[in-house]
Amino acid sequence: MAELSEGHKVVRAAGVVGLATLGSRLTGFLRDMVTAYLFGAGPAADAFFVAFRLPNLLRRLFAEGALTVAFVPVFTEELANKGKEEAFLLARAAFSLLALVLLLVCLAGMLLAPLLVRLVAPGFVGQQATFDMAVTLTRWCMPYIFFISLAALGAGVLNSLNHFFAPAASSMLLNLSVIACALALASRVEPAVWSLALGVLAGGLAQVALQLPYLRAKGLSLRPLWRPRHSGVGRILKLMGPAAFGAAVYQITVLINTVLASLLPSGSVSYLYYADRVVEFPLGIFGIALTTAILPSLSRQAAAGDHRTLVETMGYGLRMSMFIHLPAAVGLMVLAEPLVLLLFGRGQFGPESVSATAWALVGYAAGLWAFAGYRAVAQTFYALKDTRTPVKAGAWCLLVNLGASLALMWPLGHTGLAVATSISSIANMMILMFYLRARLGPLGGRRLLRSSLLMLLVSAGMGLATAAVAYLPSWGGPGGFTYRGIRPLVAVLAGVSIYLAGAWALRMPEINDLWLVVRKRAH
């Protein structure tokens, strides 16, 4: 029962992160709704999304990617073997070195903004106004990586000390800042899209500020400590190099999509951005929450050399991930158009933009389960301090993504780029599982396959029922509130109810575990 005991810890922690992330995702949707209303899917929106993509990619590479997966295992080991005081000295040394490196990265990014925009969006070169706007916005957004990376280090410390809520909730501050700046400043600055960049800067600063009181409450004051030769810092840097690539494969594929989408008709970058935002909602609520919660557990088991329990915890996390993301993928594919209409279909975001974004959402949703599962498997390698294997898998999958993108973008347009991302995510997960089995032995594949087939069966039934609810009854005219608002909400509620009922009827252990956690939290 070791798996269930550790599994319940993971699910409880994921529940805390998921609850905080729910608030973040809801405010994130509100942010995107405001953006879509004010700027639609035109040149200004394309310029901002390209500009924000650059620091956002660096955030995944250096903050949520390399820094987190390299720092947490080393900090956890230091905490277990040398005590809190030594672990906190490591955190301060890492913080000081990271701040200097990030400052240099931000300055370089601002100076090289024209070159970066040419690399990320070569299609903008022939659109001088859009290109110039993207360069200016990139310079304004680039300092965000400085603030968010420092916040990520603080989050790594708090997560290692079993505090998950504040780091997960902090991203709400970014969304609220962008919303406030867009509504307050869009009519006062020229061009109006600058208001979004100002919101990004304010949000990054607020996320750092939120971490500080929680860190002080744990006994850590992040006063500068210049010890670049600290042994723990050396181990972190050694892990960060390959982790910067391996942990951010998905974001690199999204960046490739941005490059290729800039060669397609105007609006393609925005369609992919909005669709990616929708598909990240279930991923963030449970997928990222689960992998955030599971890394400290895996790191403790790896440090103790308990590979049997390590595999059990990874398998448990993978099955829980499939339990959530298989039905989510089916639901997003079935309800793509109603959901995009509900979230973004107003103001400058007209019917053509709704339809184009919905098709991109279908392409991304097809691989949602694989990307969520990949993260659970990758965390196992990071807990073992093996960042090279995810790099190998990621390199192959980047080639898969590029080949699929080039093959599909011309016949399918931007939808082909979304489908290519899903194909590469599936390949990435499968390759990583192959490598992990070669290293640790059997991973419980039969149990995973049996559970996944049951989940897929129930998800298929849920999808049919959801489609019947959404498309068969008469919900009134397309412009009415019932059609735009009530229809997708009723369909989602019906789908969730049917899936949970089917899982309960088939006595899937995953739903029992979720119920036990909910019941314990209620008491």
Long-range contacts (C-beta under 8 A, 24 or more apart in sequence): 2-309, 2-312, 3-309, 3-312, 3-313, 3-315, 3-316, 4-316, 4-513, 6-297, 6-301, 6-309, 6-312, 6-313, 6-316, 7-312, 7-313, 7-316, 7-317, 7-320, 7-513, 8-513, 8-516, 8-517, 9-297, 10-290, 10-293, 10-294, 10-297, 10-313, 10-316, 10-317, 10-320, 11-290, 11-293, 11-320, 11-513, 11-514, 11-517, 12-517, 12-520, 12-521, 13-162, 13-164, 13-292, 13-293, 13-296, 14-286, 14-289, 14-290, 14-292, 14-293, 14-294, 14-320, 15-289, 15-517, 15-518, 15-521, 16-164, 16-165, 16-168, 16-293, 17-164, 17-165, 17-168, 17-288, 17-289, 17-290, 17-292, 17-293, 18-168, 18-285, 18-286, 18-289, 18-290, 19-165, 20-164, 20-165, 20-166, 20-168, 20-169, 21-168, 21-171, 21-284, 21-285, 21-288, 21-289, 22-285, 23-169, 23-172, 24-168, 24-169, 24-171, 24-172, 24-175, 24-284, 25-280, 25-281, 25-284, 25-285, 27-172, 27-175, 27-176, 27-179, 28-171, 28-175, 28-277, 28-281, 29-277, 29-281, 29-343, 30-175, 30-179, 31-175, 31-178, 31-179, 31-182, 32-274, 32-277, 32-343, 32-344, 33-343, 33-344, 33-346, 34-178, 34-179, 34-182, 34-183, 35-178, 35-182, 35-196, 36-274, 36-343, 36-344, 36-346, 36-347, 36-348, 36-349, 36-353, 37-346, 37-347, 37-348, 37-349, 38-182, 38-186, 38-192, 38-347, 38-348, 39-192, 39-193, 39-196, 39-348, 40-270, 40-347, 40-348, 40-349, 40-350, 40-353, 41-267, 41-270, 41-271, 41-274, 41-348, 41-349, 41-353, 41-356, 41-357, 42-266, 42-267, 42-270, 42-348, 43-127, 43-129, 43-130, 43-133, 43-266, 44-133, 44-191, 44-192, 44-193, 45-193, 45-270, 46-121, 46-124, 46-130, 46-134, 46-262, 46-266, 46-267, 46-269, 46-270, 47-124, 47-130, 47-133, 47-134, 47-137, 47-193, 48-134, 48-137, 48-193, 48-196, 48-197, 49-258, 49-269, 49-270, 49-273, 50-117, 50-120, 50-121, 50-124, 50-134, 50-137, 50-138, 50-258, 50-262, 50-269, 51-117, 51-134, 51-137, 51-138, 51-140, 51-141, 51-197, 52-137, 52-141, 52-196, 52-197, 52-200, 53-120, 53-254, 53-255, 53-258, 54-109, 54-116, 54-120, 54-138, 54-141, 54-142, 55-109, 55-141, 55-142, 55-143, 55-144, 55-145, 55-148, 55-200, 56-144, 56-251, 57-248, 57-251, 57-252, 57-254, 57-255, 58-105, 58-109, 58-145, 58-149, 59-144, 59-145, 59-148, 59-149, 59-152, 60-247, 60-248, 60-250, 60-251, 61-244, 61-245, 61-247, 61-248, 61-251, 62-102, 62-105, 62-145, 62-149, 62-152, 62-240, 62-244, 63-145, 63-148, 63-149, 63-151, 63-152, 64-152, 64-247, 65-243, 65-244, 65-247, 65-248, 65-251, 66-239, 66-240, 66-241, 66-243, 66-244, 66-247, 66-248, 67-98, 67-149, 67-152, 67-153, 67-156, 67-240, 68-152, 68-155, 68-156, 68-247, 68-295, 69-239, 69-243, 69-247, 69-295, 69-378, 69-379, 69-382, 69-387, 70-236, 70-237, 70-239, 70-240, 70-243, 70-382, 70-387, 71-153, 71-156, 71-236, 72-156, 72-159, 72-160, 72-295, 72-296, 72-299, 72-382, 73-239, 73-295, 73-299, 73-302, 73-303, 73-382, 73-383, 73-385, 74-232, 74-235, 74-236, 74-239, 74-385, 75-156, 75-157, 75-160, 75-232, 76-160, 76-296, 76-299, 76-300, 76-303, 77-299, 77-303, 78-232, 79-160, 79-161, 80-300, 80-303, 81-303, 84-219, 88-219, 88-220, 89-225, 89-227, 89-230, 90-230, 90-232, 90-233, 91-153, 91-157, 91-220, 91-222, 92-220, 92-221, 92-222, 92-223, 92-224, 92-225, 93-225, 93-226, 93-227, 93-228, 93-230, 93-232, 93-233, 94-153, 94-230, 94-232, 94-233, 94-236, 95-150, 95-153, 95-222, 95-224, 95-225, 96-224, 96-225, 96-226, 96-227, 97-226, 97-228, 97-233, 98-149, 98-150, 98-153, 99-146, 99-150, 99-224, 102-145, 102-146, 102-149, 102-150, 103-146, 105-145, 105-146, 106-142, 106-143, 106-145, 106-146, 109-138, 109-142, 109-145, 110-138, 110-139, 110-142, 110-143, 113-138, 113-139, 113-142, 119-259, 120-255, 120-258, 120-259, 120-262, 121-258, 121-259, 121-262, 121-269, 122-259, 122-262, 122-263, 123-261, 123-262, 123-263, 123-264, 124-262, 133-191, 133-193, 136-194, 137-193, 137-194, 137-196, 137-197, 140-194, 140-197, 140-198, 140-200, 140-201, 141-197, 141-200, 141-201, 143-201, 143-204, 144-200, 144-201, 144-203, 144-204, 146-204, 147-204, 147-205, 147-207, 147-208, 148-204, 148-207, 148-208, 150-208, 150-211, 151-204, 151-207, 151-208, 151-210, 151-211, 154-208, 154-211, 154-212, 154-214, 154-215, 154-222, 155-211, 157-215, 157-218, 157-220, 158-211, 158-214, 158-215, 158-218, 159-292, 159-293, 159-295, 159-296, 160-296, 160-299, 161-218, 162-296, 163-214, 163-218, 164-292, 164-293, 166-210, 166-211, 166-214, 167-211, 168-289, 168-292, 169-210, 170-206, 170-207, 170-210, 170-211, 171-207, 173-203, 173-206, 173-207, 173-210, 174-199, 174-200, 174-203, 174-204, 174-206, 174-207, 175-203, 176-203, 177-202, 177-203, 177-206, 178-203, 235-385, 239-382, 239-385, 239-387, 240-387, 241-387, 242-387, 242-388, 242-390, 242-391, 243-382, 243-387, 243-390, 245-390, 245-391, 245-394, 245-395, 246-378, 246-381, 246-387, 246-388, 246-389, 246-390, 246-391, 246-393, 246-394, 247-378, 247-382, 247-387, 247-390, 249-390, 249-393, 249-394, 249-397, 249-398, 249-424, 249-428, 250-371, 250-374, 250-421, 250-425, 252-394, 252-398, 253-397, 253-398, 253-401, 253-420, 253-421, 253-424, 253-425, 254-421, 256-398, 256-401, 256-402, 256-405, 257-405, 257-417, 257-418, 257-420, 257-421, 260-405, 260-406, 260-409, 260-417, 261-414, 261-417, 263-409, 264-409, 264-413, 264-414, 265-413, 267-353, 267-356, 268-356, 268-413, 268-414, 270-353, 270-357, 271-353, 271-356, 271-357, 271-360, 271-414, 272-360, 272-414, 272-417, 272-418, 274-340, 274-344, 274-357, 274-360, 275-340, 275-357, 275-358, 275-360, 275-361, 275-363, 275-364, 275-418, 276-360, 276-364, 278-332, 278-339, 278-340, 278-343, 278-361, 278-364, 279-332, 279-361, 279-364, 279-365, 279-368, 282-324, 282-325, 282-328, 282-332, 282-368, 283-325, 283-368, 283-371, 283-372, 286-320, 286-321, 286-324, 286-325, 286-372, 287-321, 287-324, 287-325, 287-371, 287-372, 287-375, 288-375, 290-317, 290-320, 290-321, 290-372, 290-375, 290-376, 291-317, 291-375, 291-376, 291-378, 291-379, 294-376, 294-379, 295-379, 295-382, 295-383, 298-379, 298-380, 298-382, 298-383, 299-383, 301-383, 302-383, 302-384, 302-385, 307-440, 310-380, 310-383, 310-384, 310-440, 311-380, 311-440, 311-441, 311-442, 311-443, 311-444, 312-444, 314-376, 314-377, 314-379, 314-380, 314-436, 314-443, 315-443, 315-444, 315-447, 315-448, 317-376, 317-379, 318-373, 318-376, 318-377, 318-448, 319-447, 319-448, 319-451, 319-452, 319-510, 320-510, 320-513, 321-369, 321-372, 321-373, 321-375, 321-376, 322-369, 322-372, 322-373, 322-448, 322-451, 322-452, 322-455, 323-451, 323-455, 323-503, 323-508, 323-510, 323-511, 324-372, 325-368, 325-369, 325-372, 325-373, 326-369, 326-452, 326-455, 326-456, 326-459, 327-455, 327-458, 327-459, 327-462, 327-495, 327-499, 328-365, 328-368, 328-369, 329-365, 329-366, 329-367, 329-368, 329-369, 329-459, 330-459, 330-460, 330-462, 330-463, 331-462, 331-463, 331-466, 331-492, 331-495, 332-361, 332-362, 332-365, 332-368, 333-361, 333-362, 333-365, 333-366, 333-463, 334-463, 334-466, 334-467, 334-470, 334-495, 335-466, 335-470, 335-488, 335-491, 335-492, 335-495, 336-361, 336-362, 336-365, 338-470, 338-487, 338-488, 338-491, 339-488, 341-484, 341-488, 342-484, 342-485, 342-488, 342-489, 345-484, 356-414, 359-414, 359-415, 359-418, 360-414, 360-415, 360-417, 360-418, 361-418, 362-415, 362-418, 363-415, 363-416, 363-417, 363-418, 363-419, 363-421, 363-422, 364-418, 364-421, 364-422, 365-422, 366-419, 366-422, 367-421, 367-422, 367-423, 367-424, 367-425, 367-426, 368-422, 370-422, 370-425, 370-426, 370-428, 370-429, 371-425, 371-428, 371-429, 373-429, 374-425, 374-428, 374-429, 374-432, 377-429, 377-432, 377-433, 377-436, 378-432, 380-436, 381-432, 381-435, 381-436, 389-432, 389-435, 389-436, 389-439, 390-432, 392-431, 392-435, 393-428, 393-431, 393-432, 393-435, 394-428, 396-427, 396-431, 397-424, 397-425, 397-427, 397-428, 397-431, 398-424, 400-424, 400-427, 451-508, 451-509, 451-510, 454-506, 454-508, 455-503, 455-508, 458-499, 458-502, 458-503, 458-506, 459-499, 461-498, 461-502, 462-495, 462-498, 462-499, 462-502, 463-495, 465-494, 465-495, 465-498, 466-491, 466-492, 466-494, 466-495, 466-498, 469-494, 469-495
